Each structure stands twice: as structure tokens, then as C-alpha cells.
Amino acid sequence: MTLALLLLVGGAFLVHAHLLVRRSARIYRDVDVVPRGQVAIVPGALVWPDGTPSAVLEDRLAAALALYGAGKVQRILVSGDHGRVGYDEPNAMRAWLVRRGVPSEDVFMDHAGLRTLDTMQRAARVFGVRDAVVCTQEFHLPRALYLARAAGFPAVGYAADRRVYAKADLDARRELLATALTLVETWAGRGPRFLGPAVPIQGDARASHDPWTRALAVR
């Protein structure tokens, strides 16, 4: 197979993956028309060394806060990378929401949401999520919603775009490749890197908090 043919086949697959994943994505931009859901899922993104969420992550959290405040969801699941000492997305996300009035017992923490695939698989298999509203940027939503469906629960998206992001063009290009990889991984039946004991989303979110979180709560 020549290089030109390989490039043609690869390009066709990228386009097919993009169209397939976008085909049934239900995305909302107005909080008033978002259907009610069991939980808002917030996929992780960069947290700065002082624990401040990056602009992308802050906007995802603001979207979840808006849903919670409007009564569209009763729980929020923050899912991110806490895989190494000194870097902790879930606690930074929880702290941001609690400072803005969300009770800690309503903010579930997934410490092993290393990738969007892990976030959605763990939402279903660890937290028992049955339906959700996913809060992330619009470029990311079709893939996130596809992965939610692949994990076994229906989800709609609430677009978190609240500003122009510095790396928006780069993120869009990367998303094409990530979408193609997502199809391959779901067709292959890939699961999350980590599982763990069940933490039912209908219960008290403090069951998902780690010792560091609980220590802060009693100060």
C-alpha cells in the first residue's frame, strides 16, 4: 500500500469517526432547556500548581454549578487525574464548587478519571450512574457523550464554552485523533485503568472523599 493510499484511508477513517460520534450527540447551550438528569459529570482538565482550575476546567465547573443551581441535577461528579503526589484535579474541582455553595455531600469525586473513557466507564461501574448531563467544551462533548453511551447510560451535553481559549485550534485538531482512537478502543472493549468499590451516586458523596478532603472539612 502506497503512502498516498495510506493517507487517504487514514483521512477517510478520521472523517468517518468524527461523523459517527457526532451523529447522535444532544448538546444544549441554554441551561433552561437542558433536561433534568441524575448527575452532572465534569471531566477533569489542567489544575495549576496552586490548586486553581485552568480556564477550561473552571468553565466546566461553572456549567455544572449552573445546572445544580437551576435544579437540573441533584449531584455533581467531578472526575480527574489524582494519580501522583502533588497533582490533584478532583479535590481542586470539589473545592471550587463548595466555595460557591454546593454542599460537599453532593459533590462526588472520581480520583481515577485519567481519560474521558475512564471517567464514563467508572461513572457507570463504580458510581452506578444511570443518566447524566456532561459539562465540557463543545469540541469535546460528542466524544464524551459517545463514551457515556458506550459505558451503558444515556447522557446529554451542556456546552461549557464561556470564553475564547488560547489553544482552541490545537484542541480541535487533537480531538479528531482522539475520536478515532475512541472508536478503536470501544470496539475493542477497553475498560478503565482502575475500578474499585462501588460508591452509589444516590448516596452521600462524602463516601468518595479521601482523607485529605475529610481533614479539610473539619477545620
Residue, then its C-alpha position, 0 to 999 in steps of 0.5 A: m500500500t502506497l503512502a498516498l493510499l495510506l493517507l487517504v484511508g487514514g483521512a477517510f477513517l478520521v472523517h468517518a469517526h468524527l461523523l459517527v460520534r457526532r451523529s447522535a450527540r444532544i448538546y444544549r447551550d441554554v441551561d433552561v432547556v437542558p433536561r433534568g438528569q441524575v448527575a452532572i459529570v465534569p471531566g477533569a482538565l489542567v489544575w495549576p500548581d496552586g490548586t486553581p482550575s485552568a480556564v477550561l476546567e473552571d468553565r466546566l465547573a461553572a456549567a455544572l454549578a449552573l445546572y445544580g443551581a437551576g435544579k437540573v441535577q441533584r449531584i455533581l461528579v467531578s472526575g480527574d487525574h489524582g494519580r501522583v503526589g502533588y497533582d490533584e484535579p478532583n479535590a481542586m474541582r470539589a473545592w471550587l464548587v463548595r466555595r460557591g455553595v454546593p454542599s460537599e455531600d453532593v459533590f462526588m469525586d472520581h480520583a481515577g478519571l485519567r481519560t474521558l473513557d475512564t471517567m464514563q466507564r467508572a461513572a457507570r461501574v463504580f458510581g452506578v450512574r444511570d443518566a447524566v448531563v456532561c459539562t465540557q467544551e463543545f469540541h469535546l462533548p460528542r466524544a464524551l457523550y459517545l463514551a457515556r453511551a458506550a459505558g451503558f447510560p444515556a447522557v446529554g451535553y451542556a456546552a461549557d464554552r464561556r470564553v475564547y481559549a488560547k489553544a482552541d485550534l490545537d484542541a480541535r485538531r487533537e480531538l479528531l485523533a482522539t475520536a478515532l482512537t475512541l472508536v478503536e478502543t470501544w470496539a475493542g472493549r477497553g475498560p478503565r485503568f482502575l475500578g474499585p468499590a462501588v460508591p452509589i451516586q444516590g448516596d452521600a458523596r462524602a463516601s468518595h472523599d479521601p482523607w485529605t478532603r475529610a481533614l479539610a472539612v473539619r477545620 
